[in-house]
Amino acid sequence: MSYLIVLVLLLGVVLVVTQPLRRARDAVRDPDAGRAASELLDLGAARDAKYREIRDAELDHETGKLSDDDWLAIDSTLRSEAVEILRELDRVSGPIGTRRADGV
């Protein structure tokens, strides 16, 4: 009976340890899923960078480095770029490999 318990525990450990390898193998089998995951990571990084730019511009405005007019122009540009990134992120973040035919 104790051998059976040890065998079940060992099998569980093997499954947990090899899970990343099995995911990588699945990504190789389905290149579209790998590309979508990569694109999702890239868009997430772009979103975070854009948020940092917005915060930096706000800080520059608060400290007097940017005039009101300059800050408004920069802020509106940065926010519109952030909205585009978020829209693209929403498009890509659907279930991987199940994009609609119309591209939305």
Secondary structure, DSSP 8 states (H G I E B T S, - for coil): -HHHHHHHHHHHHHHHHHHHHHHHHHHHH-HHHHHHHHHHHHHHHHHHHHHHHHHHHHHHHHTTSS-HHHHHHHHHHHHHHHHHHHHHHHHHTSSTT---TT--
